[in-house]
Amino acid sequence: MTGYRVMQPPGNTGSGASADWFIMTYKMPGITVEITPQIKKSFVPLKYWDEIWKRNKTVGLVAAEEVLNRKQ
């Protein structure tokens, strides 16, 4: 849906990001869903966020549905 593929983490966690916090706090797997392409190893300019949000606002629901379908 986003154009990204599922990947294993490239190394140890510990960047301080929310997925790392979740993993360390709850001792459960955590994920980060990328919804926008990287732009020159920098932050995505705010002018793109409205379109990015419109294209990806259901990503979380689609991911949750996928998990539920796999459990059945």
mmCIF file of the N, C-alpha and C atoms, coordinates in Angstrom:
data_MODEL
# 
_entry.id   MODEL 
# 
loop_
_atom_site.group_PDB 
_atom_site.id 
_atom_site.type_symbol 
_atom_site.label_atom_id 
_atom_site.label_alt_id 
_atom_site.label_comp_id 
_atom_site.label_asym_id 
_atom_site.label_entity_id 
_atom_site.label_seq_id 
_atom_site.pdbx_PDB_ins_code 
_atom_site.Cartn_x 
_atom_site.Cartn_y 
_atom_site.Cartn_z 
_atom_site.occupancy 
_atom_site.B_iso_or_equiv 
_atom_site.pdbx_formal_charge 
_atom_site.auth_seq_id 
_atom_site.auth_comp_id 
_atom_site.auth_asym_id 
_atom_site.auth_atom_id 
_atom_site.pdbx_PDB_model_num 
ATOM 1   N N  . MET A 1 1  ? 0.815  -1.201  0.000  1.00 0.00 ? 1  MET A N  1 
ATOM 2   C CA . MET A 1 1  ? 0.000  0.000   0.000  1.00 0.00 ? 1  MET A CA 1 
ATOM 3   C C  . MET A 1 1  ? 0.862  1.270   0.000  1.00 0.00 ? 1  MET A C  1 
ATOM 4   N N  . THR A 1 2  ? 1.979  1.238   0.732  1.00 0.00 ? 2  THR A N  1 
ATOM 5   C CA . THR A 1 2  ? 2.837  2.418   0.819  1.00 0.00 ? 2  THR A CA 1 
ATOM 6   C C  . THR A 1 2  ? 3.969  2.407   -0.195 1.00 0.00 ? 2  THR A C  1 
ATOM 7   N N  . GLY A 1 3  ? 4.220  1.245   -0.794 1.00 0.00 ? 3  GLY A N  1 
ATOM 8   C CA . GLY A 1 3  ? 5.334  1.113   -1.716 1.00 0.00 ? 3  GLY A CA 1 
ATOM 9   C C  . GLY A 1 3  ? 6.583  0.574   -1.052 1.00 0.00 ? 3  GLY A C  1 
ATOM 10  N N  . TYR A 1 4  ? 6.582  0.481   0.267  1.00 0.00 ? 4  TYR A N  1 
ATOM 11  C CA . TYR A 1 4  ? 7.710  -0.092  0.994  1.00 0.00 ? 4  TYR A CA 1 
ATOM 12  C C  . TYR A 1 4  ? 7.469  -1.582  1.184  1.00 0.00 ? 4  TYR A C  1 
ATOM 13  N N  . ARG A 1 5  ? 8.542  -2.342  1.359  1.00 0.00 ? 5  ARG A N  1 
ATOM 14  C CA . ARG A 1 5  ? 8.408  -3.764  1.654  1.00 0.00 ? 5  ARG A CA 1 
ATOM 15  C C  . ARG A 1 5  ? 8.737  -3.994  3.126  1.00 0.00 ? 5  ARG A C  1 
ATOM 16  N N  . VAL A 1 6  ? 8.252  -5.100  3.668  1.00 0.00 ? 6  VAL A N  1 
ATOM 17  C CA . VAL A 1 6  ? 8.543  -5.443  5.056  1.00 0.00 ? 6  VAL A CA 1 
ATOM 18  C C  . VAL A 1 6  ? 10.004 -5.843  5.151  1.00 0.00 ? 6  VAL A C  1 
ATOM 19  N N  . MET A 1 7  ? 10.706 -5.299  6.140  1.00 0.00 ? 7  MET A N  1 
ATOM 20  C CA . MET A 1 7  ? 12.135 -5.561  6.298  1.00 0.00 ? 7  MET A CA 1 
ATOM 21  C C  . MET A 1 7  ? 12.446 -5.831  7.764  1.00 0.00 ? 7  MET A C  1 
ATOM 22  N N  . GLN A 1 8  ? 13.490 -6.590  7.992  1.00 0.00 ? 8  GLN A N  1 
ATOM 23  C CA . GLN A 1 8  ? 14.019 -6.759  9.338  1.00 0.00 ? 8  GLN A CA 1 
ATOM 24  C C  . GLN A 1 8  ? 14.773 -5.490  9.705  1.00 0.00 ? 8  GLN A C  1 
ATOM 25  N N  . PRO A 1 9  ? 14.836 -5.154  11.005 1.00 0.00 ? 9  PRO A N  1 
ATOM 26  C CA . PRO A 1 9  ? 15.635 -3.985  11.397 1.00 0.00 ? 9  PRO A CA 1 
ATOM 27  C C  . PRO A 1 9  ? 17.089 -4.169  10.966 1.00 0.00 ? 9  PRO A C  1 
ATOM 28  N N  . PRO A 1 10 ? 17.767 -3.090  10.586 1.00 0.00 ? 10 PRO A N  1 
ATOM 29  C CA . PRO A 1 10 ? 19.140 -3.201  10.095 1.00 0.00 ? 10 PRO A CA 1 
ATOM 30  C C  . PRO A 1 10 ? 20.173 -3.511  11.176 1.00 0.00 ? 10 PRO A C  1 
ATOM 31  N N  . GLY A 1 11 ? 19.807 -3.404  12.428 1.00 0.00 ? 11 GLY A N  1 
ATOM 32  C CA . GLY A 1 11 ? 20.767 -3.654  13.509 1.00 0.00 ? 11 GLY A CA 1 
ATOM 33  C C  . GLY A 1 11 ? 20.073 -3.553  14.844 1.00 0.00 ? 11 GLY A C  1 
ATOM 34  N N  . ASN A 1 12 ? 20.834 -3.220  15.849 1.00 0.00 ? 12 ASN A N  1 
ATOM 35  C CA . ASN A 1 12 ? 20.257 -3.068  17.178 1.00 0.00 ? 12 ASN A CA 1 
ATOM 36  C C  . ASN A 1 12 ? 19.350 -1.850  17.228 1.00 0.00 ? 12 ASN A C  1 
ATOM 37  N N  . THR A 1 13 ? 18.314 -1.951  18.058 1.00 0.00 ? 13 THR A N  1 
ATOM 38  C CA . THR A 1 13 ? 17.465 -0.784  18.271 1.00 0.00 ? 13 THR A CA 1 
ATOM 39  C C  . THR A 1 13 ? 18.164 0.133   19.253 1.00 0.00 ? 13 THR A C  1 
ATOM 40  N N  . GLY A 1 14 ? 17.634 1.290   19.443 1.00 0.00 ? 14 GLY A N  1 
ATOM 41  C CA . GLY A 1 14 ? 18.223 2.189   20.419 1.00 0.00 ? 14 GLY A CA 1 
ATOM 42  C C  . GLY A 1 14 ? 18.329 3.616   19.948 1.00 0.00 ? 14 GLY A C  1 
ATOM 43  N N  . SER A 1 15 ? 17.586 3.984   18.922 1.00 0.00 ? 15 SER A N  1 
ATOM 44  C CA . SER A 1 15 ? 17.665 5.351   18.419 1.00 0.00 ? 15 SER A CA 1 
ATOM 45  C C  . SER A 1 15 ? 16.857 6.323   19.265 1.00 0.00 ? 15 SER A C  1 
ATOM 46  N N  . GLY A 1 16 ? 16.043 5.793   20.181 1.00 0.00 ? 16 GLY A N  1 
ATOM 47  C CA . GLY A 1 16 ? 15.192 6.655   20.987 1.00 0.00 ? 16 GLY A CA 1 
ATOM 48  C C  . GLY A 1 16 ? 13.849 6.917   20.342 1.00 0.00 ? 16 GLY A C  1 
ATOM 49  N N  . ALA A 1 17 ? 13.587 6.324   19.196 1.00 0.00 ? 17 ALA A N  1 
ATOM 50  C CA . ALA A 1 17 ? 12.312 6.506   18.506 1.00 0.00 ? 17 ALA A CA 1 
ATOM 51  C C  . ALA A 1 17 ? 11.197 5.778   19.252 1.00 0.00 ? 17 ALA A C  1 
ATOM 52  N N  . SER A 1 18 ? 9.968  6.093   18.911 1.00 0.00 ? 18 SER A N  1 
ATOM 53  C CA . SER A 1 18 ? 8.825  5.517   19.622 1.00 0.00 ? 18 SER A CA 1 
ATOM 54  C C  . SER A 1 18 ? 8.759  4.001   19.505 1.00 0.00 ? 18 SER A C  1 
ATOM 55  N N  . ALA A 1 19 ? 9.146  3.421   18.374 1.00 0.00 ? 19 ALA A N  1 
ATOM 56  C CA . ALA A 1 19 ? 9.148  1.956   18.255 1.00 0.00 ? 19 ALA A CA 1 
ATOM 57  C C  . ALA A 1 19 ? 10.150 1.354   19.232 1.00 0.00 ? 19 ALA A C  1 
ATOM 58  N N  . ASP A 1 20 ? 11.317 1.965   19.385 1.00 0.00 ? 20 ASP A N  1 
ATOM 59  C CA . ASP A 1 20 ? 12.310 1.489   20.343 1.00 0.00 ? 20 ASP A CA 1 
ATOM 60  C C  . ASP A 1 20 ? 11.765 1.582   21.766 1.00 0.00 ? 20 ASP A C  1 
ATOM 61  N N  . TRP A 1 21 ? 11.115 2.695   22.090 1.00 0.00 ? 21 TRP A N  1 
ATOM 62  C CA . TRP A 1 21 ? 10.522 2.857   23.412 1.00 0.00 ? 21 TRP A CA 1 
ATOM 63  C C  . TRP A 1 21 ? 9.504  1.757   23.673 1.00 0.00 ? 21 TRP A C  1 
ATOM 64  N N  . PHE A 1 22 ? 8.639  1.508   22.694 1.00 0.00 ? 22 PHE A N  1 
ATOM 65  C CA . PHE A 1 22 ? 7.611  0.480   22.855 1.00 0.00 ? 22 PHE A CA 1 
ATOM 66  C C  . PHE A 1 22 ? 8.238  -0.886  23.098 1.00 0.00 ? 22 PHE A C  1 
ATOM 67  N N  . ILE A 1 23 ? 9.237  -1.244  22.302 1.00 0.00 ? 23 ILE A N  1 
ATOM 68  C CA . ILE A 1 23 ? 9.903  -2.545  22.434 1.00 0.00 ? 23 ILE A CA 1 
ATOM 69  C C  . ILE A 1 23 ? 10.528 -2.682  23.821 1.00 0.00 ? 23 ILE A C  1 
ATOM 70  N N  . MET A 1 24 ? 11.229 -1.663  24.256 1.00 0.00 ? 24 MET A N  1 
ATOM 71  C CA . MET A 1 24 ? 11.915 -1.735  25.551 1.00 0.00 ? 24 MET A CA 1 
ATOM 72  C C  . MET A 1 24 ? 10.924 -1.705  26.719 1.00 0.00 ? 24 MET A C  1 
ATOM 73  N N  . THR A 1 25 ? 9.861  -0.941  26.607 1.00 0.00 ? 25 THR A N  1 
ATOM 74  C CA . THR A 1 25 ? 8.896  -0.809  27.696 1.00 0.00 ? 25 THR A CA 1 
ATOM 75  C C  . THR A 1 25 ? 7.989  -2.025  27.823 1.00 0.00 ? 25 THR A C  1 
ATOM 76  N N  . TYR A 1 26 ? 7.474  -2.517  26.694 1.00 0.00 ? 26 TYR A N  1 
ATOM 77  C CA . TYR A 1 26 ? 6.483  -3.585  26.722 1.00 0.00 ? 26 TYR A CA 1 
ATOM 78  C C  . TYR A 1 26 ? 7.042  -4.965  26.380 1.00 0.00 ? 26 TYR A C  1 
ATOM 79  N N  . LYS A 1 27 ? 8.315  -5.022  26.007 1.00 0.00 ? 27 LYS A N  1 
ATOM 80  C CA . LYS A 1 27 ? 8.956  -6.304  25.660 1.00 0.00 ? 27 LYS A CA 1 
ATOM 81  C C  . LYS A 1 27 ? 8.156  -7.063  24.601 1.00 0.00 ? 27 LYS A C  1 
ATOM 82  N N  . MET A 1 28 ? 7.673  -6.318  23.620 1.00 0.00 ? 28 MET A N  1 
ATOM 83  C CA . MET A 1 28 ? 6.907  -6.870  22.504 1.00 0.00 ? 28 MET A CA 1 
ATOM 84  C C  . MET A 1 28 ? 7.463  -6.284  21.206 1.00 0.00 ? 28 MET A C  1 
ATOM 85  N N  . PRO A 1 29 ? 7.228  -6.964  20.078 1.00 0.00 ? 29 PRO A N  1 
ATOM 86  C CA . PRO A 1 29 ? 7.695  -6.405  18.797 1.00 0.00 ? 29 PRO A CA 1 
ATOM 87  C C  . PRO A 1 29 ? 7.029  -5.060  18.510 1.00 0.00 ? 29 PRO A C  1 
ATOM 88  N N  . GLY A 1 30 ? 7.764  -4.184  17.897 1.00 0.00 ? 30 GLY A N  1 
ATOM 89  C CA . GLY A 1 30 ? 7.232  -2.894  17.493 1.00 0.00 ? 30 GLY A CA 1 
ATOM 90  C C  . GLY A 1 30 ? 7.573  -2.644  16.037 1.00 0.00 ? 30 GLY A C  1 
ATOM 91  N N  . ILE A 1 31 ? 6.786  -1.837  15.382 1.00 0.00 ? 31 ILE A N  1 
ATOM 92  C CA . ILE A 1 31 ? 7.045  -1.536  13.973 1.00 0.00 ? 31 ILE A CA 1 
ATOM 93  C C  . ILE A 1 31 ? 7.001  -0.028  13.741 1.00 0.00 ? 31 ILE A C  1 
ATOM 94  N N  . THR A 1 32 ? 7.661  0.374   12.688 1.00 0.00 ? 32 THR A N  1 
ATOM 95  C CA . THR A 1 32 ? 7.574  1.738   12.195 1.00 0.00 ? 32 THR A CA 1 
ATOM 96  C C  . THR A 1 32 ? 7.103  1.648   10.756 1.00 0.00 ? 32 THR A C  1 
ATOM 97  N N  . VAL A 1 33 ? 6.023  2.318   10.455 1.00 0.00 ? 33 VAL A N  1 
ATOM 98  C CA . VAL A 1 33 ? 5.486  2.301   9.097  1.00 0.00 ? 33 VAL A CA 1 
ATOM 99  C C  . VAL A 1 33 ? 5.937  3.572   8.398  1.00 0.00 ? 33 VAL A C  1 
ATOM 100 N N  . GLU A 1 34 ? 6.690  3.401   7.331  1.00 0.00 ? 34 GLU A N  1 
ATOM 101 C CA . GLU A 1 34 ? 7.135  4.550   6.532  1.00 0.00 ? 34 GLU A CA 1 
ATOM 102 C C  . GLU A 1 34 ? 6.042  4.861   5.517  1.00 0.00 ? 34 GLU A C  1 
ATOM 103 N N  . ILE A 1 35 ? 5.634  6.119   5.451  1.00 0.00 ? 35 ILE A N  1 
ATOM 104 C CA . ILE A 1 35 ? 4.560  6.474   4.521  1.00 0.00 ? 35 ILE A CA 1 
ATOM 105 C C  . ILE A 1 35 ? 4.994  7.481   3.467  1.00 0.00 ? 35 ILE A C  1 
ATOM 106 N N  . THR A 1 36 ? 6.228  7.906   3.518  1.00 0.00 ? 36 THR A N  1 
ATOM 107 C CA . THR A 1 36 ? 6.685  8.873   2.530  1.00 0.00 ? 36 THR A CA 1 
ATOM 108 C C  . THR A 1 36 ? 8.107  8.528   2.092  1.00 0.00 ? 36 THR A C  1 
ATOM 109 N N  . PRO A 1 37 ? 8.435  8.765   0.855  1.00 0.00 ? 37 PRO A N  1 
ATOM 110 C CA . PRO A 1 37 ? 9.797  8.476   0.405  1.00 0.00 ? 37 PRO A CA 1 
ATOM 111 C C  . PRO A 1 37 ? 10.804 9.415   1.054  1.00 0.00 ? 37 PRO A C  1 
ATOM 112 N N  . GLN A 1 38 ? 12.003 8.921   1.203  1.00 0.00 ? 38 GLN A N  1 
ATOM 113 C CA . GLN A 1 38 ? 13.082 9.749   1.732  1.00 0.00 ? 38 GLN A CA 1 
ATOM 114 C C  . GLN A 1 38 ? 13.459 10.793  0.689  1.00 0.00 ? 38 GLN A C  1 
ATOM 115 N N  . ILE A 1 39 ? 13.676 11.995  1.133  1.00 0.00 ? 39 ILE A N  1 
ATOM 116 C CA . ILE A 1 39 ? 14.064 13.079  0.222  1.00 0.00 ? 39 ILE A CA 1 
ATOM 117 C C  . ILE A 1 39 ? 15.454 13.561  0.611  1.00 0.00 ? 39 ILE A C  1 
ATOM 118 N N  . LYS A 1 40 ? 16.458 13.135  -0.151 1.00 0.00 ? 40 LYS A N  1 
ATOM 119 C CA . LYS A 1 40 ? 17.844 13.565  0.055  1.00 0.00 ? 40 LYS A CA 1 
ATOM 120 C C  . LYS A 1 40 ? 18.298 13.436  1.507  1.00 0.00 ? 40 LYS A C  1 
ATOM 121 N N  . LYS A 1 41 ? 17.971 12.313  2.160  1.00 0.00 ? 41 LYS A N  1 
ATOM 122 C CA . LYS A 1 41 ? 18.383 12.053  3.547  1.00 0.00 ? 41 LYS A CA 1 
ATOM 123 C C  . LYS A 1 41 ? 18.037 13.219  4.468  1.00 0.00 ? 41 LYS A C  1 
ATOM 124 N N  . SER A 1 42 ? 16.841 13.731  4.305  1.00 0.00 ? 42 SER A N  1 
ATOM 125 C CA . SER A 1 42 ? 16.401 14.871  5.090  1.00 0.00 ? 42 SER A CA 1 
ATOM 126 C C  . SER A 1 42 ? 14.933 14.704  5.450  1.00 0.00 ? 42 SER A C  1 
ATOM 127 N N  . PHE A 1 43 ? 14.414 15.646  6.183  1.00 0.00 ? 43 PHE A N  1 
ATOM 128 C CA . PHE A 1 43 ? 13.007 15.641  6.514  1.00 0.00 ? 43 PHE A CA 1 
ATOM 129 C C  . PHE A 1 43 ? 12.179 15.957  5.275  1.00 0.00 ? 43 PHE A C  1 
ATOM 130 N N  . VAL A 1 44 ? 10.967 15.424  5.232  1.00 0.00 ? 44 VAL A N  1 
ATOM 131 C CA . VAL A 1 44 ? 10.063 15.710  4.124  1.00 0.00 ? 44 VAL A CA 1 
ATOM 132 C C  . VAL A 1 44 ? 9.480  17.106  4.351  1.00 0.00 ? 44 VAL A C  1 
ATOM 133 N N  . PRO A 1 45 ? 9.559  17.978  3.359  1.00 0.00 ? 45 PRO A N  1 
ATOM 134 C CA . PRO A 1 45 ? 9.002  19.324  3.518  1.00 0.00 ? 45 PRO A CA 1 
ATOM 135 C C  . PRO A 1 45 ? 7.505  19.282  3.841  1.00 0.00 ? 45 PRO A C  1 
ATOM 136 N N  . LEU A 1 46 ? 7.072  20.170  4.706  1.00 0.00 ? 46 LEU A N  1 
ATOM 137 C CA . LEU A 1 46 ? 5.673  20.199  5.140  1.00 0.00 ? 46 LEU A CA 1 
ATOM 138 C C  . LEU A 1 46 ? 4.694  20.363  3.991  1.00 0.00 ? 46 LEU A C  1 
ATOM 139 N N  . LYS A 1 47 ? 5.109  20.963  2.897  1.00 0.00 ? 47 LYS A N  1 
ATOM 140 C CA . LYS A 1 47 ? 4.180  21.174  1.784  1.00 0.00 ? 47 LYS A CA 1 
ATOM 141 C C  . LYS A 1 47 ? 3.670  19.857  1.197  1.00 0.00 ? 47 LYS A C  1 
ATOM 142 N N  . TYR A 1 48 ? 4.342  18.731  1.459  1.00 0.00 ? 48 TYR A N  1 
ATOM 143 C CA . TYR A 1 48 ? 3.913  17.430  0.940  1.00 0.00 ? 48 TYR A CA 1 
ATOM 144 C C  . TYR A 1 48 ? 2.987  16.673  1.877  1.00 0.00 ? 48 TYR A C  1 
ATOM 145 N N  . TRP A 1 49 ? 2.867  17.110  3.134  1.00 0.00 ? 49 TRP A N  1 
ATOM 146 C CA . TRP A 1 49 ? 2.179  16.294  4.120  1.00 0.00 ? 49 TRP A CA 1 
ATOM 147 C C  . TRP A 1 49 ? 0.688  16.115  3.868  1.00 0.00 ? 49 TRP A C  1 
ATOM 148 N N  . ASP A 1 50 ? -0.016 17.100  3.346  1.00 0.00 ? 50 ASP A N  1 
ATOM 149 C CA . ASP A 1 50 ? -1.453 16.926  3.079  1.00 0.00 ? 50 ASP A CA 1 
ATOM 150 C C  . ASP A 1 50 ? -1.689 15.783  2.098  1.00 0.00 ? 50 ASP A C  1 
ATOM 151 N N  . GLU A 1 51 ? -0.917 15.753  1.015  1.00 0.00 ? 51 GLU A N  1 
ATOM 152 C CA . GLU A 1 51 ? -1.084 14.672  0.038  1.00 0.00 ? 51 GLU A CA 1 
ATOM 153 C C  . GLU A 1 51 ? -0.658 13.330  0.623  1.00 0.00 ? 51 GLU A C  1 
ATOM 154 N N  . ILE A 1 52 ? 0.437  13.319  1.356  1.00 0.00 ? 52 ILE A N  1 
ATOM 155 C CA . ILE A 1 52 ? 0.916  12.079  1.974  1.00 0.00 ? 52 ILE A CA 1 
ATOM 156 C C  . ILE A 1 52 ? -0.146 11.533  2.923  1.00 0.00 ? 52 ILE A C  1 
ATOM 157 N N  . TRP A 1 53 ? -0.740 12.399  3.723  1.00 0.00 ? 53 TRP A N  1 
ATOM 158 C CA . TRP A 1 53 ? -1.783 11.964  4.653  1.00 0.00 ? 53 TRP A CA 1 
ATOM 159 C C  . TRP A 1 53 ? -2.990 11.417  3.895  1.00 0.00 ? 53 TRP A C  1 
ATOM 160 N N  . LYS A 1 54 ? -3.447 12.089  2.864  1.00 0.00 ? 54 LYS A N  1 
ATOM 161 C CA . LYS A 1 54 ? -4.604 11.619  2.093  1.00 0.00 ? 54 LYS A CA 1 
ATOM 162 C C  . LYS A 1 54 ? -4.361 10.228  1.524  1.00 0.00 ? 54 LYS A C  1 
ATOM 163 N N  . ARG A 1 55 ? -3.144 9.962   1.041  1.00 0.00 ? 55 ARG A N  1 
ATOM 164 C CA . ARG A 1 55 ? -2.825 8.655   0.455  1.00 0.00 ? 55 ARG A CA 1 
ATOM 165 C C  . ARG A 1 55 ? -2.681 7.559   1.499  1.00 0.00 ? 55 ARG A C  1 
ATOM 166 N N  . ASN A 1 56 ? -2.315 7.911   2.726  1.00 0.00 ? 56 ASN A N  1 
ATOM 167 C CA . ASN A 1 56 ? -1.906 6.904   3.703  1.00 0.00 ? 56 ASN A CA 1 
ATOM 168 C C  . ASN A 1 56 ? -2.698 6.880   5.006  1.00 0.00 ? 56 ASN A C  1 
ATOM 169 N N  . LYS A 1 57 ? -3.768 7.642   5.109  1.00 0.00 ? 57 LYS A N  1 
ATOM 170 C CA . LYS A 1 57 ? -4.462 7.730   6.391  1.00 0.00 ? 57 LYS A CA 1 
ATOM 171 C C  . LYS A 1 57 ? -5.080 6.416   6.852  1.00 0.00 ? 57 LYS A C  1 
ATOM 172 N N  . THR A 1 58 ? -5.242 5.455   5.969  1.00 0.00 ? 58 THR A N  1 
ATOM 173 C CA . THR A 1 58 ? -5.823 4.170   6.383  1.00 0.00 ? 58 THR A CA 1 
ATOM 174 C C  . THR A 1 58 ? -4.772 3.068   6.562  1.00 0.00 ? 58 THR A C  1 
ATOM 175 N N  . VAL A 1 59 ? -3.501 3.405   6.469  1.00 0.00 ? 59 VAL A N  1 
ATOM 176 C CA . VAL A 1 59 ? -2.439 2.393   6.578  1.00 0.00 ? 59 VAL A CA 1 
ATOM 177 C C  . VAL A 1 59 ? -2.546 1.612   7.889  1.00 0.00 ? 59 VAL A C  1 
ATOM 178 N N  . GLY A 1 60 ? -2.755 2.292   8.995  1.00 0.00 ? 60 GLY A N  1 
ATOM 179 C CA . GLY A 1 60 ? -2.866 1.610   10.285 1.00 0.00 ? 60 GLY A CA 1 
ATOM 180 C C  . GLY A 1 60 ? -4.019 0.628   10.323 1.00 0.00 ? 60 GLY A C  1 
ATOM 181 N N  . LEU A 1 61 ? -5.158 1.011   9.760  1.00 0.00 ? 61 LEU A N  1 
ATOM 182 C CA . LEU A 1 61 ? -6.319 0.118   9.726  1.00 0.00 ? 61 LEU A CA 1 
ATOM 183 C C  . LEU A 1 61 ? -6.062 -1.088  8.828  1.00 0.00 ? 61 LEU A C  1 
ATOM 184 N N  . VAL A 1 62 ? -5.420 -0.865  7.698  1.00 0.00 ? 62 VAL A N  1 
ATOM 185 C CA . VAL A 1 62 ? -5.095 -1.963  6.787  1.00 0.00 ? 62 VAL A CA 1 
ATOM 186 C C  . VAL A 1 62 ? -4.126 -2.940  7.457  1.00 0.00 ? 62 VAL A C  1 
ATOM 187 N N  . ALA A 1 63 ? -3.136 -2.422  8.164  1.00 0.00 ? 63 ALA A N  1 
ATOM 188 C CA . ALA A 1 63 ? -2.180 -3.284  8.862  1.00 0.00 ? 63 ALA A CA 1 
ATOM 189 C C  . ALA A 1 63 ? -2.879 -4.101  9.943  1.00 0.00 ? 63 ALA A C  1 
ATOM 190 N N  . ALA A 1 64 ? -3.771 -3.479  10.712 1.00 0.00 ? 64 ALA A N  1 
ATOM 191 C CA . ALA A 1 64 ? -4.508 -4.199  11.755 1.00 0.00 ? 64 ALA A CA 1 
ATOM 192 C C  . ALA A 1 64 ? -5.392 -5.282  11.150 1.00 0.00 ? 64 ALA A C  1 
ATOM 193 N N  . GLU A 1 65 ? -6.036 -4.978  10.045 1.00 0.00 ? 65 GLU A N  1 
ATOM 194 C CA . GLU A 1 65 ? -6.880 -5.968  9.366  1.00 0.00 ? 65 GLU A CA 1 
ATOM 195 C C  . GLU A 1 65 ? -6.046 -7.149  8.872  1.00 0.00 ? 65 GLU A C  1 
ATOM 196 N N  . GLU A 1 66 ? -4.874 -6.872  8.363  1.00 0.00 ? 66 GLU A N  1 
ATOM 197 C CA . GLU A 1 66 ? -3.964 -7.921  7.896  1.00 0.00 ? 66 GLU A CA 1 
ATOM 198 C C  . GLU A 1 66 ? -3.599 -8.872  9.043  1.00 0.00 ? 66 GLU A C  1 
ATOM 199 N N  . VAL A 1 67 ? -3.305 -8.319  10.197 1.00 0.00 ? 67 VAL A N  1 
ATOM 200 C CA . VAL A 1 67 ? -2.972 -9.136  11.363 1.00 0.00 ? 67 VAL A CA 1 
ATOM 201 C C  . VAL A 1 67 ? -4.154 -10.004 11.752 1.00 0.00 ? 67 VAL A C  1 
ATOM 202 N N  . LEU A 1 68 ? -5.338 -9.422  11.791 1.00 0.00 ? 68 LEU A N  1 
ATOM 203 C CA . LEU A 1 68 ? -6.529 -10.191 12.154 1.00 0.00 ? 68 LEU A CA 1 
ATOM 204 C C  . LEU A 1 68 ? -6.788 -11.316 11.158 1.00 0.00 ? 68 LEU A C  1 
ATOM 205 N N  . ASN A 1 69 ? -6.609 -11.052 9.877  1.00 0.00 ? 69 ASN A N  1 
ATOM 206 C CA . ASN A 1 69 ? -6.825 -12.071 8.850  1.00 0.00 ? 69 ASN A CA 1 
ATOM 207 C C  . ASN A 1 69 ? -5.826 -13.214 8.976  1.00 0.00 ? 69 ASN A C  1 
ATOM 208 N N  . ARG A 1 70 ? -4.606 -12.920 9.377  1.00 0.00 ? 70 ARG A N  1 
ATOM 209 C CA . ARG A 1 70 ? -3.587 -13.966 9.533  1.00 0.00 ? 70 ARG A CA 1 
ATOM 210 C C  . ARG A 1 70 ? -3.850 -14.853 10.740 1.00 0.00 ? 70 ARG A C  1 
ATOM 211 N N  . LYS A 1 71 ? -4.521 -14.313 11.757 1.00 0.00 ? 71 LYS A N  1 
ATOM 212 C CA . LYS A 1 71 ? -4.816 -15.093 12.962 1.00 0.00 ? 71 LYS A CA 1 
ATOM 213 C C  . LYS A 1 71 ? -5.966 -16.067 12.738 1.00 0.00 ? 71 LYS A C  1 
ATOM 214 N N  . GLN A 1 72 ? -6.777 -15.838 11.722 1.00 0.00 ? 72 GLN A N  1 
ATOM 215 C CA . GLN A 1 72 ? -7.939 -16.689 11.481 1.00 0.00 ? 72 GLN A CA 1 
ATOM 216 C C  . GLN A 1 72 ? -7.608 -17.912 10.684 1.00 0.00 ? 72 GLN A C  1 
# 
